[in-house]
Amino acid sequence: GPSSEVVTPLVEAAMPALLGYLQDANEHVRDTAAWALGRALEFLHTPFATCQLITDETKFQNILGACIKSLSDPSCVVADKGAWAIKCLATGFEGQTSDATSAMSAVFQSVVQALINVAERQDAAEADSRLPCTAYEAINEWVRCSAADSAALIAQMLPLVLHKLDSLAGARSGNPRTIQGLLCGTLQVIIQRLGEDDATKVAVMQAAERTLRLFLKLLEGQKDAIHEEAMLGLGALIAFSGESFAPSLPLVFPHIERGLANLDDYSSFTITVGVVGDLCTSLESHMEPCVEVLVRRLLDALLSPNLHHLAKPAAFSAFGDLALAVGSGFGPFMAHVMPLIQRFMQESQGAEYRSMIATEDRNALLNGLLEACAGILQGSKGEDAMVAALLPYTPDIYTFLGQVYEDENRDEDITLSAVGVLGDLADVFGERVVPLYQQQPQFFKEFLSECMEDDEDKVLCNTASFANTSIMKILKGRA
């Protein structure tokens, strides 16, 4: 399609009329105008647009004012589009979150309040409208994209959101239950935003115990979409708390076990696996008492025909998280985990698997397997017993890396993961894996050379340089 340089002047010229149509007598006209405004903001008010739609305070205020008015539209459909446009308006400032201030700052509180009010419209609940969901998504985006001077207002939101969530804790169905899930999402974003700055972390720390209690209460209720939102919020709280979350692990672990046993809902399963990753990163060695149960749950899930293929990448990656967290504590489970990884490496290269699974989904599995290998390799470093147990699997890992390199559908994530594992093999095993690199020297030289010459991806270039240094070190040592 046309570039933003071509489209932006046309949209600017049409903007006064477009904003006027938001007040048209015809509902369909208002609905279409609100949708068109949202689309214009979505594509022309972003950090990536070379020609910006909003270039000064006046334009921002005019568009925002019209969107706020549309929240009061008699039609929930129109109000929903208005809330979406407000969300798109915030997204355009995501590149300014570290700035002292932005155009959002002066109106932050009033906009958030307007969105809270529209989310509670009675006609939206009665019509089963998507309006509450869109309104809270917009609130979350305003929190996420706000500048530094809005931090105090976001901190003030935290107890209000907790109070609102607590007041709805007894709900078991209907709109209040929906609002609970939306509030969990808002809590997640607030925790992440306030956790970015030492000056604002105290607000989350003071509310951490109450926040955890509310998440656990929601997880104890009936299984529905709110479980996922509460689990995501819990993951954010764990990531924020770090090692200080360790005393609360016994309270959370039963919910983790149940989530990993829920193979019928792959989305819920995958989110739970993500929280396992948060726990591993935050608690490290404190996870050791839980490793046996977690490995057993993950193995059972991966061996079950009931687990959706989309959930498998995260499950494999979790093995790597666990190995990194507990190091030698993962050793007793290598004999169970590595054969399964080996099996899926082989199956993923077969013609039957390629024909059954979409390229994107297969890439996700490949990356999950590579992340598992990376975590297990790094967790084994310096642990003689683990290194010895892992050594027999190194030829298959190296072969898999060669197959990944030759794969024409290999994406950027797989490339980065594969290069990392290529270096980890040399770093962990030293001269013991020299024969692997000597048997197929052209493969790793071409792969690493290609990646080290990538000037646009500094992370990949640096990872490839590390891998090359590690390999050259052991090859020279054997020479």
Solvent accessible surface area in square Angstrom, and as a share of the most:
residue,aa,sasa,rsa
1,G,120,1.15
2,P,97,0.61
3,S,56,0.36
4,S,20,0.13
5,E,89,0.40
6,V,87,0.50
7,V,40,0.23
8,T,1,0.01
9,P,68,0.43
10,L,120,0.60
11,V,27,0.16
12,E,61,0.27
13,A,85,0.66
14,A,53,0.41
15,M,20,0.09
16,P,98,0.62
17,A,54,0.42
18,L,27,0.13
19,L,28,0.14
20,G,45,0.43
21,Y,111,0.42
22,L,4,0.02
23,Q,109,0.48
24,D,47,0.24
25,A,106,0.82
26,N,72,0.37
27,E,75,0.34
28,H,140,0.62
29,V,54,0.31
30,R,27,0.10
31,D,32,0.16
32,T,83,0.49
33,A,5,0.04
34,A,1,0.01
35,W,121,0.42
36,A,32,0.25
37,L,1,0.00
38,G,0,0.00
39,R,96,0.35
40,A,13,0.10
41,L,0,0.00
42,E,68,0.30
43,F,119,0.50
44,L,9,0.04
45,H,8,0.03
46,T,21,0.12
47,P,58,0.37
48,F,167,0.69
49,A,16,0.13
50,T,110,0.64
51,C,39,0.23
52,Q,58,0.26
53,L,4,0.02
54,I,20,0.10
55,T,89,0.52
56,D,69,0.36
57,E,89,0.40
58,T,90,0.52
59,K,67,0.28
60,F,1,0.00
61,Q,68,0.30
62,N,82,0.42
63,I,4,0.02
64,L,6,0.03
65,G,32,0.31
66,A,13,0.10
67,C,1,0.01
68,I,51,0.26
69,K,134,0.57
70,S,2,0.02
71,L,9,0.04
72,S,92,0.59
73,D,11,0.06
74,P,116,0.73
75,S,14,0.09
76,C,17,0.10
77,V,78,0.45
78,V,0,0.00
79,A,0,0.00
80,D,25,0.13
81,K,43,0.18
82,G,1,0.01
83,A,0,0.00
84,W,58,0.20
85,A,0,0.00
86,I,0,0.00
87,K,57,0.24
88,C,10,0.06
89,L,0,0.00
90,A,0,0.00
91,T,37,0.22
92,G,10,0.09
93,F,13,0.05
94,E,50,0.22
95,G,58,0.56
96,Q,65,0.29
97,T,38,0.22
98,S,105,0.68
99,D,60,0.31
100,A,79,0.61
101,T,78,0.45
102,S,17,0.11
103,A,25,0.19
104,M,1,0.00
105,S,18,0.12
106,A,96,0.75
107,V,25,0.14
108,F,2,0.01
109,Q,110,0.49
110,S,70,0.45
111,V,3,0.01
112,V,7,0.04
113,Q,93,0.41
114,A,25,0.19
115,L,0,0.00
116,I,47,0.24
117,N,83,0.43
118,V,6,0.04
119,A,1,0.01
120,E,83,0.37
121,R,46,0.17
122,Q,122,0.54
123,D,55,0.29
124,A,1,0.01
125,A,33,0.26
126,E,130,0.58
127,A,69,0.53
128,D,133,0.69
129,S,32,0.21
130,R,137,0.50
131,L,0,0.00
132,P,5,0.03
133,C,35,0.21
134,T,3,0.02
135,A,0,0.00
136,Y,8,0.03
137,E,53,0.24
138,A,0,0.00
139,I,2,0.01
140,N,27,0.14
141,E,19,0.09
142,W,0,0.00
143,V,0,0.00
144,R,101,0.37
145,C,1,0.00
146,S,0,0.00
147,A,2,0.01
148,A,51,0.39
149,D,75,0.39
150,S,1,0.00
151,A,23,0.18
152,A,64,0.50
153,L,46,0.23
154,I,1,0.01
155,A,26,0.20
156,Q,103,0.46
157,M,19,0.08
158,L,3,0.01
159,P,68,0.43
160,L,124,0.62
161,V,12,0.07
162,L,1,0.01
163,H,120,0.54
164,K,65,0.27
165,L,2,0.01
166,D,54,0.28
167,S,75,0.49
168,L,34,0.17
169,A,15,0.12
170,G,64,0.62
171,A,21,0.16
172,R,129,0.47
173,S,83,0.53
174,G,52,0.50
175,N,48,0.25
176,P,55,0.34
177,R,13,0.05
178,T,68,0.40
179,I,6,0.03
180,Q,0,0.00
181,G,6,0.05
182,L,27,0.13
183,L,4,0.02
184,C,0,0.00
185,G,10,0.09
186,T,1,0.01
187,L,0,0.00
188,Q,37,0.16
189,V,23,0.13
190,I,0,0.00
191,I,1,0.01
192,Q,89,0.40
193,R,30,0.11
194,L,1,0.01
195,G,19,0.19
196,E,121,0.54
197,D,72,0.37
198,D,117,0.61
199,A,81,0.63
200,T,20,0.11
201,K,68,0.29
202,V,77,0.44
203,A,19,0.15
204,V,3,0.01
205,M,124,0.55
206,Q,146,0.65
207,A,18,0.14
208,A,25,0.19
209,E,136,0.61
210,R,73,0.27
211,T,3,0.02
212,L,15,0.07
213,R,126,0.46
214,L,4,0.02
215,F,0,0.00
216,L,19,0.09
217,K,90,0.38
218,L,7,0.04
219,L,6,0.03
220,E,120,0.54
221,G,23,0.22
222,Q,85,0.38
223,K,138,0.58
224,D,49,0.25
225,A,73,0.56
226,I,8,0.04
227,H,28,0.13
228,E,37,0.16
229,E,56,0.25
230,A,0,0.00
231,M,12,0.05
232,L,63,0.32
233,G,0,0.00
234,L,0,0.00
235,G,4,0.04
236,A,8,0.06
237,L,2,0.01
238,I,0,0.00
239,A,63,0.49
240,F,44,0.18
241,S,25,0.16
242,G,18,0.18
243,E,112,0.50
244,S,86,0.56
245,F,9,0.04
246,A,21,0.16
247,P,110,0.69
248,S,23,0.15
249,L,13,0.07
250,P,95,0.60
251,L,103,0.51
252,V,0,0.00
253,F,25,0.10
254,P,56,0.35
255,H,14,0.06
256,I,0,0.00
257,E,45,0.20
258,R,118,0.43
259,G,9,0.09
260,L,2,0.01
261,A,53,0.41
262,N,30,0.15
263,L,32,0.16
264,D,135,0.70
265,D,55,0.29
266,Y,85,0.32
267,S,42,0.27
268,S,16,0.11
269,F,0,0.00
270,T,45,0.26
271,I,31,0.16
272,T,2,0.01
273,V,5,0.03
274,G,40,0.39
275,V,3,0.02
276,V,0,0.00
277,G,12,0.12
278,D,43,0.22
279,L,1,0.00
280,C,3,0.02
281,T,108,0.63
282,S,15,0.10
283,L,2,0.01
284,E,105,0.47
285,S,72,0.46
286,H,78,0.35
287,M,0,0.00
288,E,86,0.39
289,P,114,0.72
290,C,13,0.08
291,V,2,0.01
292,E,105,0.47
293,V,35,0.20
294,L,0,0.00
295,V,3,0.02
296,R,116,0.42
297,R,78,0.29
298,L,0,0.00
299,L,25,0.13
300,D,81,0.42
301,A,1,0.01
302,L,4,0.02
303,L,102,0.51
304,S,21,0.14
305,P,132,0.83
306,N,103,0.53
307,L,9,0.04
308,H,69,0.31
309,H,60,0.27
310,L,67,0.33
311,A,0,0.00
312,K,36,0.15
313,P,19,0.12
314,A,29,0.22
315,A,0,0.00
316,F,0,0.00
317,S,20,0.13
318,A,1,0.01
319,F,0,0.00
320,G,2,0.02
321,D,45,0.24
322,L,0,0.00
323,A,0,0.00
324,L,95,0.47
325,A,12,0.09
326,V,13,0.08
327,G,16,0.16
328,S,61,0.40
329,G,12,0.12
330,F,0,0.00
331,G,21,0.20
332,P,96,0.60
333,F,33,0.14
334,M,3,0.01
335,A,74,0.57
336,H,114,0.51
337,V,0,0.00
338,M,3,0.01
339,P,54,0.34
340,L,11,0.05
341,I,0,0.00
342,Q,47,0.21
343,R,107,0.39
344,F,8,0.03
345,M,6,0.03
346,Q,112,0.50
347,E,73,0.33
348,S,0,0.00
349,Q,33,0.15
350,G,29,0.28
351,A,84,0.65
352,E,131,0.59
353,Y,37,0.14
354,R,98,0.36
355,S,93,0.60
356,M,134,0.60
357,I,21,0.11
358,A,62,0.48
359,T,69,0.40
360,E,141,0.63
361,D,35,0.18
362,R,7,0.02
363,N,13,0.06
364,A,43,0.33
365,L,3,0.01
366,L,0,0.00
367,N,27,0.14
368,G,3,0.03
369,L,0,0.00
370,L,0,0.00
371,E,68,0.31
372,A,0,0.00
373,C,2,0.01
374,A,22,0.17
375,G,3,0.03
376,I,1,0.01
377,L,1,0.00
378,Q,84,0.37
379,G,9,0.09
380,S,0,0.00
381,K,110,0.47
382,G,69,0.67
383,E,63,0.28
384,D,123,0.64
385,A,84,0.65
386,M,4,0.02
387,V,5,0.03
388,A,63,0.49
389,A,44,0.34
390,L,1,0.01
391,L,59,0.29
392,P,92,0.58
393,Y,38,0.14
394,T,5,0.03
395,P,65,0.41
396,D,46,0.24
397,I,3,0.01
398,Y,4,0.02
399,T,70,0.41
400,F,3,0.01
401,L,0,0.00
402,G,13,0.12
403,Q,74,0.33
404,V,0,0.00
405,Y,34,0.13
406,E,132,0.59
407,D,11,0.06
408,E,164,0.73
409,N,62,0.32
410,R,57,0.21
411,D,57,0.30
412,E,141,0.63
413,D,91,0.47
414,I,1,0.00
415,T,11,0.06
416,L,62,0.31
417,S,22,0.14
418,A,0,0.00
419,V,0,0.00
420,G,16,0.15
421,V,0,0.00
422,L,1,0.00
423,G,0,0.00
424,D,10,0.05
425,L,0,0.00
426,A,1,0.01
427,D,55,0.29
428,V,14,0.08
429,F,4,0.01
430,G,20,0.19
431,E,82,0.37
432,R,136,0.50
433,V,1,0.00
434,V,0,0.00
435,P,54,0.34
436,L,19,0.10
437,Y,0,0.00
438,Q,99,0.44
439,Q,134,0.60
440,Q,91,0.40
441,P,52,0.33
442,Q,114,0.51
443,F,21,0.09
444,F,1,0.00
445,K,104,0.44
446,E,76,0.34
447,F,0,0.00
448,L,1,0.00
449,S,45,0.29
450,E,87,0.39
451,C,2,0.01
452,M,61,0.27
453,E,126,0.56
454,D,46,0.24
455,D,108,0.56
456,E,168,0.75
457,D,48,0.25
458,K,129,0.55
459,V,94,0.54
460,L,15,0.08
461,C,28,0.17
462,N,101,0.52
463,T,31,0.18
464,A,0,0.00
465,S,45,0.29
466,F,92,0.38
467,A,0,0.00
468,N,43,0.22
469,T,90,0.52
470,S,12,0.08
471,I,0,0.00
472,M,53,0.24
473,K,153,0.65
474,I,14,0.07
475,L,35,0.17
476,K,150,0.64
477,G,49,0.47
478,R,109,0.40
479,A,121,0.94
